[in-house]
């Protein structure tokens, strides 16, 4: 699975970070999915190999502008690119009214259908070809949600060692056995695929949270998850100064939860524009994302990442998360 961050700032963009958007794609798939669509997301997409005609579904976590203001423009651009395939959009019920209002007031006509699915009833979504989706309610100033994405199926794994011990040469027979079929060898032996398959690996699972001041609300959702993507808008000290009104999380709050839940990979994003520098002591009163990283590492011993725009992450078949070189 591939995660490509298209925006990692909160509230407003900075010179190096756009507002929230994340692309998700299964390996080998031509289609992809988008979680949140802040203003300017389509411009970030131009710096990738992603195509608006390949976009299969959009998931909006909540109705704050830094998470959804880019969606009308993205829909319009997809139409101008002659998209014809329907697009599924899951999010709060207000999202459909928002899009309808923009379309009416700007006379936007799309050459493809929009299929809205309201997230409020928390019903699982199973119609995607490769991923099952489960929304989770969070705690924020507006109703906000997380989405978990779980592989629907995993590949069969052949017991190569057994085949080699039994003298079965590599070739088409191996492919048929991996598909669970039955083959007859030249010496008359009949082999059944079920006898040569190893136990299936665990499906990969990714949880992407919207804005949320209570990470513990994700306790059930992250069970068996390989990766959690969550906002860390502030450090704990800054959160205390800002106060509870914005209803965001600190790096410490998310890191403690991830450690207690035993999550192997944690990606922090949605950083306040206060933290503009990459190194300690840089600009803007000495605040930098390094401060967020330092705070998170005090509580979380697993694989920790702080996302930058256009960072690409690969979640391999064993559930290990690693960075890929940024860019297209």
ROMAR-283436 format. One record per residue (C-alpha): x, y, z; residue in three letters. Coordinates in steps of 0.05 Angstrom, whole numbers, plus 5000, padded with zeros to 4 digits. Example, Ala and Ser with C-alpha at 12.3 -4.5 7.8 and 13.67 -1.06 7.14 Angstrom:
524649105156ALA 527349795143SER 
END
This chain:
500050005000UNK 502450704984UNK 501051345023UNK 502652004989UNK 501752635030UNK 499053214989UNK 498253695048UNK 500853695119UNK 499254385148UNK 493354565192UNK 488755165182UNK 492855535130UNK 498255345081UNK 505555545090UNK 511055625038UNK 512754885045UNK 506254565068UNK 499354565037UNK 493154405078UNK 490553705090UNK 490253165037UNK 492752445033UNK 492751964974UNK 492251214985UNK 493550684932UNK 494349924933UNK 500549684897UNK 499449554824UNK 492649904824UNK 491150434772UNK 485850744817UNK 487051124882UNK 483351434940UNK 483652124971UNK 482752285045UNK 480953025054UNK 481853555001UNK 484154225027UNK 484754824981UNK 490354724931UNK 490253974933UNK 489553914858UNK 495854334849UNK 499653854893UNK 497053274851UNK 500353594790UNK 507053434824UNK 505452684826UNK 503652134777UNK 496552124804UNK 490852254754UNK 484052544769UNK 481052034721UNK 483951474765UNK 480951754829UNK 475951234855UNK 473351534919UNK 474152144965UNK 473552105041UNK 472452765079UNK 473852745153UNK 470053375171UNK 467554035143UNK 472954525164UNK 475654885103UNK 482754635108UNK 479953935096UNK 474654055042UNK 475254735007UNK 479354414951UNK 474053904932UNK 469554334886UNK 475554554845UNK 478253844840UNK 471453594817UNK 471154134764UNK 478153984739UNK 476453244734UNK 470553424690UNK 474853864645UNK 479553264637UNK 473552874608UNK 472652424667UNK 466451984657UNK 466951464713UNK 462451594774UNK 466051844837UNK 464151614907UNK 464652144961UNK 463951955035UNK 463452485088UNK 458752885133UNK 451753005106UNK 453353745101UNK 458553585048UNK 453253424995UNK 449754085010UNK 456354455005UNK 457954154937UNK 450854254912UNK 451154994932UNK 457755104895UNK 455154744833UNK 448755164833UNK 451955834846UNK 457655734796UNK 453555354744UNK 458354764749UNK 456154174707UNK 459953524713UNK 460252984658UNK 460452434711UNK 455952244770UNK 457452384843UNK 455251854893UNK 454952134963UNK 455151675024UNK 453752005091UNK 458651805145UNK 454251955205UNK 451351265213UNK 458450965216UNK 456550415168UNK 462350025137UNK 463650125063UNK 465149485025UNK 464049684952UNK 471249874937UNK 475049344897UNK 480949264943UNK 479649595011UNK 474249545064UNK 472950215099UNK 470250335169UNK 468951045194UNK 469851225268UNK 467051835305UNK 472252305336UNK 472052925381UNK 472753605349UNK 469154275343UNK 465354005284UNK 463353265276UNK 469852935254UNK 471452225233UNK 477151745222UNK 477251215167UNK 480450535173UNK 482550195108UNK 483549435109UNK 485648985052UNK 479848565027UNK 484147985004UNK 491247735008UNK 495347334959UNK 496346584967UNK 503446394987UNK 506545754961UNK 510545285005UNK 516645344960UNK 521044925006UNK 516244335003UNK 515644384927UNK 523244384920UNK 523943794968UNK 519043404927UNK 522543564863UNK 517143984831UNK 520644434780UNK 518945174776UNK 514145334720UNK 506845384703UNK 504944844754UNK 507145294810UNK 502445844786UNK 496545364783UNK 498045104852UNK 498445814880UNK 491545934853UNK 489045324891UNK 488444884829UNK 490344164817UNK 495943934771UNK 498443274744UNK 505943194737UNK 509542814682UNK 510942244731UNK 503542174745UNK 503342504813UNK 497142924825UNK 498243544869UNK 492743954902UNK 493944694912UNK 491044694982UNK 496544225004UNK 502044704982UNK 499545365009UNK 502445695070UNK 497846045121UNK 495546715094UNK 498747335120UNK 494647835160UNK 491148365117UNK 494449045123UNK 490549575159UNK 491350335159UNK 487550835203UNK 487351565182UNK 484452045233UNK 481252725222UNK 481953285273UNK 481252995342UNK 482953185413UNK 481752485442UNK 486051955408UNK 483251415455UNK 476851435413UNK 480851035362UNK 482450465411UNK 477949955377UNK 479550205307UNK 487050115314UNK 486549405339UNK 490649005289UNK 492549645252UNK 499549705223UNK 499550455217UNK 496051055248UNK 496051725213UNK 493952265262UNK 494253015271UNK 499353295320UNK 497754035312UNK 501654265373UNK 506654065425UNK 503753975495UNK 506454645518UNK 503355015459UNK 496754645468UNK 496554885541UNK 497655595518UNK 492455555462UNK 487355225507UNK 482154695493UNK 477855105446UNK 480854865379UNK 480154135402UNK 486553885371UNK 491653375395UNK 498853475417UNK 504653035396UNK 505152765467UNK 497752585470UNK 497952195404UNK 504651865420UNK 502251615488UNK 496051315457UNK 499950985400UNK 504850685449UNK 499350415495UNK 495650125435UNK 501949785409UNK 501650095340UNK 507949935300UNK 507850545255UNK 505651255271UNK 505451835221UNK 504152525249UNK 501453075205UNK 497053715206UNK 502254155239UNK 500654855262UNK 503855395217UNK 507355615281UNK 512155025269UNK 515055245202UNK 522355055208UNK 525254355203UNK 530954455252UNK 530854665325UNK 531255405336UNK 529155595266UNK 524656195251UNK 518056395281UNK 520256445353UNK 524655835351UNK 518955345338UNK 520054775289UNK 517154095272UNK 523353805306UNK 520054015372UNK 513953595354UNK 518453005336UNK 522353055401UNK 516053065443UNK 513052465407UNK 519452055414UNK 519352145489UNK 513051725492UNK 512951295429UNK 518250755417UNK 515750505349UNK 517050745278UNK 515451485280UNK 514851945219UNK 513052675212UNK 510052765143UNK 512053295094UNK 508353485031UNK 509652984975UNK 512752475023UNK 511251774999UNK 510751185047UNK 510350445030UNK 506749955075UNK 509549285054UNK 506048605057UNK 509048455125UNK 506049095153UNK 512549485157UNK 512150225140UNK 518050565106UNK 519251215069UNK 520351254995UNK 524051834962UNK 519452444960UNK 516852724895UNK 513352424834UNK 
END
